[in-house]
Amino acid sequence: MTGANPVRGEACLKVDGRELRLRPSFGALVAAEEELGPLFALAERAASGGLTLKETVALFWHCLADRPDDWTRERLGEAVAAAGLTAAAPVLGWLLGQVLGGR
C-alpha cells in the first residue's frame, strides 16, 4: 500500500514498519459510532485530552482500508502503543477533522 488519497479523506498511519491507510467512509464511521457513541462527543473528548488509547485504536480499526489479513485489532493496538500516542496524534486529529468537517 502506498500512501493515502487525501481527496478520498484518507490518511496514513505508520506503525510497526507498515503504512496503514485510514479512510473514514460512511460504513466505517457508523461502525465506530455504534461502538464508541456519538462521533461529535468523541471529537470533544479528544479536544479536551480525554480520549483513551482504546477509543483511538477502535476508531483507527474501523477506518482501516484494505486491512492486512495478518492484523488483528490487538496487534493494531500494540503497534499504536509502541509507536506512542505522539505519533498517532496527527493522524487522529486529521481523521477527526474529516469527521467533523466532511470532505
TORPA-4810 file (N, C-alpha, C, O; in nm, 3 decimals):
<nodes>
NODE_1_0.086_-0.116_0.000_0.000_0.000_0.000_0.090_0.123_0.000_0.182_0.134_0.081_M
NODE_2_0.064_0.212_-0.089_0.149_0.329_-0.098_0.067_0.455_-0.083_-0.006_0.496_-0.174_T
NODE_3_0.078_0.516_0.031_0.017_0.646_0.053_-0.133_0.647_0.063_-0.202_0.547_0.040_G
NODE_4_-0.180_0.763_0.098_-0.323_0.785_0.112_-0.368_0.887_0.009_-0.288_0.965_-0.042_A
NODE_5_-0.494_0.883_-0.021_-0.552_0.978_-0.115_-0.633_1.080_-0.036_-0.745_1.050_0.007_N
NODE_6_-0.579_1.200_-0.016_-0.650_1.300_0.064_-0.784_1.341_0.004_-0.873_1.386_0.076_P
NODE_7_-0.799_1.328_-0.127_-0.925_1.361_-0.191_-1.036_1.268_-0.143_-1.153_1.306_-0.138_V
NODE_8_-1.000_1.145_-0.109_-1.096_1.048_-0.056_-1.106_1.056_0.096_-1.175_0.975_0.158_R
NODE_9_-1.037_1.152_0.156_-1.041_1.168_0.301_-0.950_1.071_0.374_-0.971_1.045_0.493_G
NODE_10_-0.851_1.017_0.305_-0.764_0.916_0.364_-0.643_0.978_0.433_-0.600_1.088_0.402_E
NODE_11_-0.590_0.902_0.528_-0.466_0.938_0.596_-0.386_0.810_0.616_-0.442_0.700_0.614_A
NODE_12_-0.256_0.823_0.636_-0.171_0.708_0.661_-0.125_0.706_0.806_-0.084_0.808_0.863_C
NODE_13_-0.132_0.590_0.863_-0.082_0.566_0.998_0.039_0.475_0.984_0.027_0.363_0.935_L
NODE_14_0.155_0.523_1.026_0.278_0.445_1.014_0.310_0.383_1.148_0.349_0.451_1.243_K
NODE_15_0.293_0.251_1.155_0.319_0.176_1.277_0.377_0.039_1.241_0.347_-0.016_1.135_V
NODE_16_0.458_-0.013_1.329_0.512_-0.149_1.314_0.575_-0.172_1.177_0.564_-0.280_1.120_D
NODE_17_0.642_-0.070_1.125_0.709_-0.083_0.997_0.616_-0.088_0.877_0.658_-0.121_0.766_G
NODE_18_0.488_-0.055_0.898_0.390_-0.058_0.790_0.320_0.076_0.779_0.315_0.154_0.873_R
NODE_19_0.269_0.098_0.662_0.189_0.217_0.637_0.045_0.169_0.617_0.013_0.103_0.518_E
NODE_20_-0.041_0.203_0.711_-0.181_0.161_0.707_-0.267_0.279_0.663_-0.255_0.389_0.716_L
NODE_21_-0.352_0.254_0.566_-0.438_0.360_0.512_-0.569_0.364_0.587_-0.637_0.262_0.601_R
NODE_22_-0.605_0.482_0.636_-0.732_0.502_0.706_-0.825_0.581_0.615_-0.786_0.683_0.558_L
NODE_23_-0.947_0.533_0.603_-1.048_0.603_0.523_-1.176_0.612_0.605_-1.237_0.509_0.634_R
NODE_24_-1.218_0.732_0.641_-1.341_0.746_0.721_-1.467_0.740_0.633_-1.537_0.840_0.615_P
NODE_25_-1.492_0.623_0.578_-1.611_0.604_0.495_-1.736_0.605_0.583_-1.727_0.594_0.706_S
NODE_26_-1.851_0.619_0.521_-1.976_0.619_0.596_-1.990_0.490_0.677_-2.023_0.495_0.796_F
NODE_27_-1.965_0.377_0.615_-1.977_0.249_0.686_-1.881_0.238_0.803_-1.918_0.188_0.910_G
NODE_28_-1.759_0.286_0.783_-1.660_0.281_0.890_-1.701_0.369_1.007_-1.686_0.331_1.123_A
NODE_29_-1.753_0.487_0.976_-1.793_0.580_1.082_-1.917_0.532_1.156_-1.929_0.552_1.277_L
NODE_30_-2.009_0.468_1.085_-2.127_0.412_1.151_-2.084_0.302_1.247_-2.133_0.295_1.360_V
NODE_31_-1.992_0.215_1.203_-1.943_0.108_1.290_-1.872_0.165_1.412_-1.890_0.116_1.523_A
NODE_32_-1.791_0.268_1.391_-1.721_0.332_1.503_-1.821_0.394_1.600_-1.807_0.383_1.722_A
NODE_33_-1.922_0.460_1.545_-2.022_0.526_1.629_-2.103_0.423_1.708_-2.138_0.448_1.824_E
NODE_34_-2.133_0.309_1.648_-2.205_0.204_1.721_-2.127_0.156_1.841_-2.185_0.122_1.944_E
NODE_35_-1.996_0.151_1.828_-1.912_0.105_1.938_-1.878_0.215_2.038_-1.879_0.192_2.158_E
NODE_36_-1.849_0.335_1.987_-1.792_0.441_2.071_-1.890_0.550_2.111_-1.858_0.634_2.195_L
NODE_37_-2.009_0.548_2.053_-2.105_0.654_2.081_-2.092_0.765_1.978_-2.017_0.751_1.881_G
NODE_38_-2.164_0.874_1.998_-2.165_0.983_1.900_-2.025_1.034_1.867_-1.942_1.055_1.955_P
NODE_39_-2.001_1.052_1.739_-1.868_1.095_1.694_-1.836_1.237_1.737_-1.719_1.269_1.760_L
NODE_40_-1.938_1.322_1.747_-1.912_1.458_1.793_-1.861_1.456_1.937_-1.768_1.529_1.972_F
NODE_41_-1.920_1.372_2.020_-1.873_1.358_2.159_-1.732_1.301_2.163_-1.651_1.339_2.248_A
NODE_42_-1.701_1.209_2.072_-1.567_1.153_2.062_-1.466_1.264_2.030_-1.359_1.271_2.090_L
NODE_43_-1.501_1.349_1.935_-1.414_1.460_1.898_-1.397_1.558_2.015_-1.287_1.610_2.037_A
NODE_44_-1.504_1.582_2.089_-1.494_1.670_2.206_-1.402_1.612_2.312_-1.323_1.684_2.373_E
NODE_45_-1.412_1.479_2.335_-1.323_1.415_2.431_-1.178_1.426_2.384_-1.087_1.450_2.464_R
NODE_46_-1.157_1.408_2.255_-1.021_1.420_2.201_-0.967_1.561_2.221_-0.852_1.579_2.260_A
NODE_47_-1.050_1.661_2.194_-1.008_1.801_2.208_-0.973_1.836_2.352_-0.887_1.920_2.377_A
NODE_48_-1.042_1.773_2.446_-1.016_1.803_2.587_-0.910_1.711_2.648_-0.881_1.720_2.767_S
NODE_49_-0.852_1.623_2.566_-0.750_1.531_2.617_-0.806_1.410_2.686_-0.733_1.341_2.758_G
NODE_50_-0.935_1.383_2.666_-0.999_1.272_2.736_-1.019_1.146_2.654_-1.085_1.053_2.699_G
NODE_51_-0.964_1.142_2.534_-0.979_1.023_2.450_-0.882_0.916_2.496_-0.764_0.944_2.517_L
NODE_52_-0.930_0.794_2.511_-0.845_0.686_2.558_-0.773_0.618_2.441_-0.811_0.634_2.325_T
NODE_53_-0.669_0.544_2.473_-0.598_0.465_2.373_-0.695_0.364_2.309_-0.691_0.343_2.188_L
NODE_54_-0.779_0.304_2.391_-0.876_0.207_2.341_-0.969_0.271_2.237_-0.997_0.211_2.133_K
NODE_55_-1.017_0.392_2.264_-1.105_0.461_2.170_-1.031_0.499_2.043_-1.085_0.487_1.933_E
NODE_56_-0.908_0.543_2.057_-0.827_0.580_1.941_-0.807_0.460_1.850_-0.827_0.468_1.729_T
NODE_57_-0.769_0.348_1.909_-0.746_0.226_1.831_-0.877_0.178_1.768_-0.877_0.131_1.654_V
NODE_58_-0.987_0.189_1.840_-1.117_0.147_1.784_-1.151_0.231_1.660_-1.194_0.176_1.559_A
NODE_59_-1.132_0.361_1.668_-1.160_0.447_1.552_-1.068_0.411_1.437_-1.114_0.399_1.323_L
NODE_60_-0.940_0.393_1.464_-0.846_0.353_1.358_-0.887_0.219_1.298_-0.886_0.204_1.176_F
NODE_61_-0.924_0.124_1.381_-0.960_-0.010_1.335_-1.078_-0.004_1.238_-1.076_-0.066_1.131_W
NODE_62_-1.179_0.070_1.276_-1.297_0.078_1.189_-1.267_0.150_1.058_-1.330_0.122_0.956_H
NODE_63_-1.172_0.242_1.061_-1.141_0.320_0.941_-1.030_0.260_0.855_-0.995_0.316_0.751_C
NODE_64_-0.973_0.146_0.897_-0.868_0.083_0.817_-0.923_0.041_0.681_-1.021_-0.033_0.672_L
NODE_65_-0.860_0.090_0.577_-0.893_0.048_0.441_-0.794_-0.062_0.404_-0.675_-0.053_0.437_A
NODE_66_-0.840_-0.163_0.336_-0.751_-0.273_0.296_-0.677_-0.330_0.416_-0.554_-0.339_0.417_D
NODE_67_-0.753_-0.368_0.518_-0.695_-0.420_0.642_-0.608_-0.543_0.611_-0.656_-0.638_0.549_R
NODE_68_-0.483_-0.541_0.653_-0.396_-0.657_0.629_-0.455_-0.783_0.694_-0.504_-0.779_0.807_P
NODE_69_-0.451_-0.893_0.622_-0.510_-1.018_0.671_-0.447_-1.066_0.801_-0.514_-1.127_0.884_D
NODE_70_-0.319_-1.038_0.819_-0.249_-1.087_0.938_-0.259_-0.992_1.057_-0.193_-1.013_1.158_D
NODE_71_-0.341_-0.887_1.045_-0.355_-0.791_1.154_-0.484_-0.814_1.230_-0.590_-0.836_1.171_W
NODE_72_-0.473_-0.808_1.361_-0.590_-0.811_1.448_-0.600_-0.673_1.513_-0.509_-0.591_1.505_T
NODE_73_-0.711_-0.651_1.577_-0.728_-0.525_1.648_-0.625_-0.512_1.760_-0.573_-0.404_1.786_R
NODE_74_-0.597_-0.623_1.825_-0.497_-0.622_1.932_-0.360_-0.585_1.877_-0.285_-0.509_1.939_E
NODE_75_-0.326_-0.638_1.761_-0.196_-0.605_1.701_-0.190_-0.456_1.666_-0.087_-0.392_1.685_R
NODE_76_-0.299_-0.403_1.614_-0.303_-0.260_1.585_-0.282_-0.180_1.714_-0.206_-0.084_1.716_L
NODE_77_-0.350_-0.221_1.820_-0.335_-0.152_1.948_-0.193_-0.157_1.999_-0.140_-0.057_2.046_G
NODE_78_-0.131_-0.274_1.990_0.009_-0.287_2.033_0.101_-0.199_1.949_0.194_-0.138_2.001_E
NODE_79_0.074_-0.194_1.819_0.157_-0.113_1.729_0.141_0.036_1.759_0.240_0.110_1.759_A
NODE_80_0.020_0.079_1.783_-0.004_0.220_1.817_0.062_0.253_1.950_0.126_0.357_1.964_V
NODE_81_0.048_0.166_2.048_0.110_0.189_2.179_0.262_0.193_2.167_0.327_0.277_2.229_A
NODE_82_0.319_0.104_2.086_0.465_0.101_2.068_0.515_0.227_1.998_0.622_0.279_2.032_A
NODE_83_0.438_0.276_1.902_0.478_0.398_1.830_0.461_0.521_1.918_0.532_0.621_1.902_A
NODE_84_0.368_0.514_2.011_0.342_0.625_2.102_0.227_0.711_2.054_0.206_0.727_1.934_G
NODE_85_0.155_0.766_2.147_0.041_0.850_2.113_0.083_0.976_2.038_0.005_1.031_1.961_L
NODE_86_0.205_1.021_2.060_0.253_1.138_1.988_0.257_1.110_1.838_0.228_1.198_1.757_T
NODE_87_0.293_0.988_1.800_0.296_0.951_1.658_0.155_0.939_1.601_0.133_0.969_1.483_A
NODE_88_0.060_0.895_1.681_-0.078_0.875_1.635_-0.159_1.004_1.637_-0.258_1.016_1.564_A
NODE_89_-0.119_1.101_1.718_-0.198_1.223_1.737_-0.226_1.301_1.608_-0.340_1.342_1.587_A
NODE_90_-0.127_1.322_1.521_-0.158_1.397_1.398_-0.260_1.325_1.309_-0.347_1.388_1.249_P
NODE_91_-0.248_1.194_1.301_-0.342_1.116_1.219_-0.480_1.120_1.282_-0.580_1.135_1.212_V
NODE_92_-0.486_1.106_1.414_-0.614_1.113_1.484_-0.679_1.250_1.464_-0.798_1.259_1.437_L
NODE_93_-0.600_1.355_1.479_-0.654_1.490_1.459_-0.706_1.511_1.318_-0.812_1.571_1.299_G
NODE_94_-0.632_1.463_1.221_-0.675_1.479_1.082_-0.803_1.399_1.056_-0.895_1.446_0.990_W
NODE_95_-0.806_1.276_1.110_-0.923_1.191_1.092_-1.047_1.253_1.156_-1.154_1.255_1.095_L
NODE_96_-1.034_1.304_1.277_-1.146_1.370_1.342_-1.188_1.497_1.269_-1.306_1.532_1.265_L
NODE_97_-1.091_1.565_1.211_-1.123_1.682_1.129_-1.206_1.644_1.009_-1.296_1.718_0.970_G
NODE_98_-1.178_1.530_0.949_-1.257_1.480_0.837_-1.399_1.445_0.882_-1.497_1.471_0.811_Q
NODE_99_-1.407_1.387_1.000_-1.540_1.350_1.054_-1.624_1.475_1.076_-1.741_1.479_1.038_V
NODE_100_-1.565_1.576_1.138_-1.640_1.697_1.172_-1.665_1.788_1.053_-1.771_1.848_1.040_L
NODE_101_-1.565_1.798_0.966_-1.576_1.893_0.856_-1.625_1.835_0.726_-1.666_1.908_0.635_G
NODE_102_-1.623_1.703_0.715_-1.663_1.641_0.589_-1.555_1.661_0.484_-1.451_1.722_0.508_G
NODE_103_-1.584_1.607_0.366_-1.487_1.618_0.257_-1.547_1.697_0.145_-1.482_1.719_0.042_R
</nodes>
